[in-house]
Amino acid sequence: LAAAVGKDFDLSQVRPLTFPAPELAEVEAWINSPPLTMHALKGKVVAYHFWAFGCINCVHNLPHYAKWHADLAPRGLVVLGMHTPETQTERDVEALKVKVRDEAIMYPVAMDHENRNWAAWANSMWPSVYLVDKRGRVRYWWYGELNWQGATGEQFMRQKIEQLLAEGG
């Protein structure tokens, strides 16, 4: 049997699949920040989330991102919201600024009317959040509402953020 299946393989030596985070494409507006680039964010852990302010599942995730920002930004986490509108109303920059103010979002938010970043990331749904390590590689992601119907997405992603923050650059 050993000859048919081959030698034992130590799976603990297999590294997880990662890929370079796409560079940020041109956006229409930045809120709470000057324009950012993924290149300039190397050395930081980035929680990069796609959202739309009319998406209720996205809105349900906002308090988690705000807490990550409040708790972990001093240790090197950058939360970055990429607002990719789904409806015509969501394309209004002033309406987005009001939502950012009303939700007390303190981290950078970019507005991607043309879906350039959505396409670069091959993203397919709202909400989505990706964790980028200090080397600029995408390591983890979560699609949908973090704690939908008992899911433990917020806990899982926070643990992964902590792990990435503890790693060397």
Stockholm file with secondary structure:
# STOCKHOLM 1.0

chainA/1-169         LAAAVGKDFDLSQVRPLTFPAPELAEVEAWINSPPLTMHALKGKVVAYHFWAFGCINCVHNLPHYAKWHADLAPRGLVVLGMHTPETQTERDVEALKVKVRDEAIMYPVAMDHENRNWAAWANSMWPSVYLVDKRGRVRYWWYGELNWQGATGEQFMRQKIEQLLAEGG
#=GR chainA/1-169 SS CHHHHCSCCCGGGCCCCCEECCCCCCCSEEESSSCCCTTTTTTSEEEEEEECTTCHHHHHHHHHHHHHHHHHGGGTEEEEEEECCSSSGGGCHHHHHHHHHHTTCCSCEEECTTCHHHHHTTCCSSSEEEEECTTSEEEEEEESCTTGGGCCHHHHHHHHHHHHHHSCC
#=GC SS_cons         CHHHHCSCCCGGGCCCCCEECCCCCCCSEEESSSCCCTTTTTTSEEEEEEECTTCHHHHHHHHHHHHHHHHHGGGTEEEEEEECCSSSGGGCHHHHHHHHHHTTCCSCEEECTTCHHHHHTTCCSSSEEEEECTTSEEEEEEESCTTGGGCCHHHHHHHHHHHHHHSCC
//
